[in-house]
Amino acid sequence: MASALARYAHAQARVRARLSRLLPRQQLDTLAGHPDESSLRAELISLGFERPSDGVMAAVADLEAMLEGAARDVVRAYRTRFECENLKLLL
C-alpha cells in the first residue's frame, strides 16, 4: 500500500509540475483567434512550442513509465486510442 501511495504522490507531483507550464487562458484565447495555421504555428514557435505534439507525447510517456500493472495498461490503452485517431486523420 505504501509503495502504491508513493507512486501516486510521485505521479501527481510530475503532473503538477507540467501544469505549471501550461499556457494561461489569455494566451489560449489569443491562439484561438488566429485566422490560419501558419500564423498559429508562428505564434506557438514564439512561445517556445516548436512541435507541440512532442510535449504531449513526452508527458504521456513519462506518466506511463511511472506506472505499472493495471494503471499502466489503462494509460497505454488511452494513448493507443488517440494515436489511432490521429493516424486516421492523417490518412
Beta strands, then each sheet from edge to edge (+ up, - down):
end
